[in-house]
């Protein structure tokens, strides 16, 4: 469920505004509930907040124009059952709204229901995590660091192999390979609810303070656009939790499980979730995947934790959990740094008392390594290095099965996309359609198929072997697939990092591209992952295009490995595929509007998204179809126009007069938007330039209050 606030109804003599849900207008008979919501102090219009409705469902909404912190608005939300309606009718009083982290990708999309997404952190921000790893490193080992050779028994201080002079010795540091952010509105809501409860329990008690500040906090507080400000009065901190990559991704998607806590490393302070302020301590529990995809790659979760009133001890105490169970304390701090000179450990006993916000994938560095851990003076990633650095997960980061090993676990499913992913697909459709025939993404699904993905990646390996055999770095680039052709926005080359759909693993060296495959309702709603060869104008194969005509009802967005491309001059040549195969090519391409691509090996294709389209001009709700549009008062129209002007910064089209006239008229009736990341050093009032998915250059003025690293929605 979701709600869309609006300030279109203001009660005279009252500060209360009604924010009707968009879902409430889906039909005249659909019931809605209303709850009074208090806006947090310091909140600003346009920010995304979360509130728990009387039905228990958490809703996301944006603060309407003119509403400030401390105000109360009435939020309407749809009711899907009689029990929800009964719960709504019994509710009285005011509900307090909560902030969602402003830097999350999903908070920029309006009309949001619940979302649960993993997304890559932009590479230019990875240095924040490298600095955190470096700053919390401590050259110590404990008995919990396993022997790297598996031959030594456990002993205090660690075995000889993990000592500074051992083989391979204690890691001298850690190098970030990739960072994944966890954006789960439901998990975040549970954490905020638990944090509120801790605050209520300790409201009349003296503050519990650490004698030595938690090391991660000072560094995290330096980067408010990466780490949401912490509630220091509740001892809220960021802490590490070491594990394997697959387990870390599983926790990120499903939360911690207390029933498995301590299974592998014991329970020094009772069964709970153990965390550390030092990266070295967390690394003792991290594991790689010897011989597998994550061989040499380890993982830590960076968790936001509300410690509240903590039970402090310097000794081993398995009964520490009883202090939590009695209600006297909220967590445990085991200070082994003070008693034996090792590390402090922190334990919580409720999985809702922490939020695993980041998964850090890293490699260990040892003395003598060619690639040492970056120092504090050399952790900045330079722009010209970014393209060569990304490490990819084995599966797309936004897949629900991203934590699984597709070589071992056979899975297949078709999953409805989130609002954010659907918005990305909409922009992609608009970049691929003629302006006169724009389509709307009515529904979209993501295909996750283990066998198909493995076959596709084996085809990638085969093409790389072909490159190596030819002693070349990449296949000859194809102009008809680059950013100068309409529809080639499917390459997503200019899209902001961190989008709900990412193509950071699209391999230009292999001429890999995202292309459309026009299909039928029967295929789209059935076995969409199994495409079939057809005999058409270029011969027998699988046909794709990089643009749409605007007449399609169902399309598949597919990853296609073009490899060594045979470029044909004419579209009607039924021997083109045979000629291409005979000369050892991997695909046939005919440039045009749109460009057509044919491949004949099914392993060169991964159909990832099923998209149902409808005509933009006839996309109406039942309510709009049944009731005539009413003329709004002039004052209200002016208010809405002012709101749109505030939310959409002024643009200056960089194109010819003819193109400019066409774009202006289209924008006025059918405005499109994209996300632009504000570059380092940019300040409010400065103009920045970006390329639209269909190749135009636009400029936008940075609004007041926005900072480098934040994402600005730009209309064009």
Phi, psi and omega in degrees: 000156177210166177222146182240102182291152176206147180260037186274355176229118181238123180284128181298135177073017181221151177269003182274133178241150181262127178247091184287142179285141175297326180295335181292342181262007183293338179189151185293341185258356183283120183287151177229153172249164180226135175229144178276124186240129176267128180281132182298150176297136180092353180285152181234153179301142182093341178289151179266129179240165177235142178218147176263117181290162178303338179281353181096349180280137178268133184241147175247139179206159178261143181291126182293163178299137176085357181263131182241173179301138181094344179288163177239127176238156177261116181258124176266146181212150183287149177247126186257357181206167178294325180293323176293320179297321179294318179296320180294322183289333181278344187281135172224162178099184186247136179257136179272133178272158180239154174284146163259146180308128187291339183269359177292141180296318189288344182284349181278349182268128181284166175058038184279134162269200180296149175223151180213097188225143165254138178213152178288142172280139179305139186298329180292348177261354182295336179296336176298320181282326175298318179296323179292320176297315180295315186290340181251010177288139178219123186284071179221151173233151175236179180294346181279351176277115184288155176296126182295341179262351180072019185249338184264144176285162178292137178210153178304135180082000179086159182285174184296334184288341182251013175279159182308329180258012182274185180237111005276359180090174176292135176307136179273354178167186184221139181247124179294131174257321177195152178234132179245132177260141181259117179242093184233104186294325180289314179297320177297318179298320178294321179296315180296322177297317179293321178297320176298320180295318177300318180297319179295318181296326186254013186297329183254017182246156178294143182296140177263120189238140176283137177295322175241128183302147176294128191297326183291333188294317183300319180287320180296324181292345179288338189234077183294344177269004174240328181234120179299137180309143186265148176273089186295332180292343178253014183053046175277131187218165167259132182223156181269150172218113183273142180194196176266166182299313184292321178292320179300316179293324178295316177297319180300328182268330187241356182080169178290151176243114181291337182289344177253000183297133176079003184298324185259337187235007178089181184222075183299327181237028181096166183289115181196193179256119187263135183222164183220152175272341181258131179298328180297320180292314180297325181296338179298335183256358181282149181224150173255198185231076186307125180079354181255192184297324183260032175298122180081003179245124183248174182218143168232143169267133172257110190252143171270122190231133174260103182278333180057225176273114187257146173276122185256132177210150177253359183241165173296133184206091182291346178271005180301329180299333181295330178293331175283316183297331179284346182089359182283328181229163181253344184196182179230139170243111177263104188268078177282346175295322181284321186276321183230006174078023181255262187221158166273139174241150182233138185229132170242153187243012179224121183295341177280357183268006174213155179233114180284093190273330183226143170249118180255117174266131187210167173241151177277145176245137179235162180301138180088352177295145175294326180251096179279165177295137179300140176275170181298335181272357185220042181254357181284132178272122181280148182305322183283354178264343190300316186298332185268352190267332193302135170257134183255145169295162180297329178238158178307137187299331184272001177285143176293337180259021186301338183276349185273161175261107185293344177284341183247317184260121180269111180231151174208131179198159175238120190239135177295136182284158177285170179300321180294315179295322178296323178294322177296316178297324178297316178298323180293318177298316181295326178288341184260344183264151169298146182299334181280351184225045182296144180243159177249137174285105182283323178200155180210145180227149179254134179262126176238107184228114186298310183297317181295320180294319179296318178297320180297319181286332173293325176295323175300315180297321180295320179292324177295321176298323179296321177297313181297322179296326178273000180054046176231156184275332181202160174288155182304123181300149181248115183302326184288356176250003183271183189287358182269358182251142179299138179091340181283007169300346176297345175283344177058030188297328186255015185277153186289135175301146179093002177298157178297340171239132181234146174238030179294346177257013172286128188261102180296329182297332180263009186053044176280139182215159170263122185227158180271143171235116181283133185220186182253166177298323182297315179289315183299322182271356180245242183269068185294338181282348181253091177280158182235141177294146176229151177263107180232206193295337182253002183117191184269127179175195178257126188255137180222158177225157178257010176210162181245152180274341183095006179249357185284147176255324178226135176221156172249134173264114189243145166277130183229128176268106183275330177057228179279109190266133172264110183269117179264145184278330184239153184279332182256092180206091187287003175255004185298316181297317180297318180295321180294316178298320183297328180263011173083015178281167182248348181201156173251138179226134173239114182290145179170196177236092005271168173283139180252137178233137177233130170235158183239351177263117182297339180285350177274008185230136166230105178283106191263326183232134172260125185235124175260127185248155173218162181290133183296326185288339182250010181282097181226152174280165177300324181296319180292327181287329187267340184237134177293149179288133181264143178290127181275152175302147183302321182297324180288320177300318179297321181297318181291322177298319179296321180296317179297322180295326180288323184279338181245108182294154181297143181241154175228107184290133179255082182200180181292164181298320181296312179295323182296319179296317181295317181293321182296316182292325179289321182294325184295331181253333184223069184292138175245156182226159172213163179263132178237128180275129181289124186286160178303140177086349181284145182237158176306137181096342179281151178265134176239153182243144179214158177262132177283162179302335181260018167099353180280157174257132178232156175241147177221146178266130182290121181291162177298142176092348181268148187233161176305139181098336177283161182255130182251128177275120184246130176270147177211000000 
